[in-house]
């Protein structure tokens, strides 16, 4: 019998890099630089360099990053922002927190990313912008979104929570749109030992405004110029993220090696794969496939001691939290079909070659 294969196993990274992580944490403790501070600031500079933008604003998680990004772009009550129906729900929360309304658009039947051909029909006089998501590590059609946005005077924001290091037409995600949001939740391609996030941008005024908002609305301590939030990045997380950022290129290469093996070697008419357009470079945050008899497939893998899961079983427009917006089944048919059929295969940088072999073999033997 072969050993249990987890969908993702973070313990292997800590085991491999324990000394570096512990040293980084020790320095923060000795300097007592716990909330914001020099280690959080140092990570911001390193991350901005990595993405290729002047500014990165570290925050306490990816959901706060989305909220701050919407506030910086001036989104508020009554406004509308177009977001994909196929995403993690937090994409839409960032819009809702400002009092604005997320307007859901379907994904394409092959890339499973935002269908930019559907954007125009979703635009109203209240639309402020488009918040695209590079879901599963695969960049959405940024050029398509930009073209529609420019024609209507809208912003394009990127949700990069699953796509650290991915590229669209040779440019890093996070440097394409007006503003971009990252999450460092454990399990994301770059992760904190707890929670973390960042907003990247080229516009200095956005950066300044978000820095004030995350810091209780003040530029000068105890002088509060507007209602703010406590959304600062912790020093310990900044230090851990600086260690991770150095490892990110090698993690990404390994994810791509595994992902490409799955694409090349899994051949089963019962399994449909995501399309990866030529002008993009995916970083395989999640390897999602579609299987008609999804639950039977997950059980079949579980019986063979391989853990799979689902991203995501309910599309945003059909979540109870958004029932008041009045969407119906059939409004986003591609996202709905995916929600019923999606399976996420095991994929993480520390996965061993024999484990990859086993997943491929099982996929090919499924009848
Ligand atoms: C993880 C994730 C978020 C939220 O990030 P948190 O750090 O968990 O708050 C937002 N959008 C997408 C697409 C995500 O995958």
Boltz pocket constraint, residues with backbone or C-beta under 6 A from the ligand:
constraints:
  - pocket:
      binder: B
      contacts: [[A, 60], [A, 61], [A, 62], [A, 63], [A, 64], [A, 87], [A, 88], [A, 90], [A, 91], [A, 133], [A, 159], [A, 161], [A, 162], [A, 182], [A, 183], [A, 184], [A, 185], [A, 195], [A, 196], [A, 197]]
      max_distance: 6.0
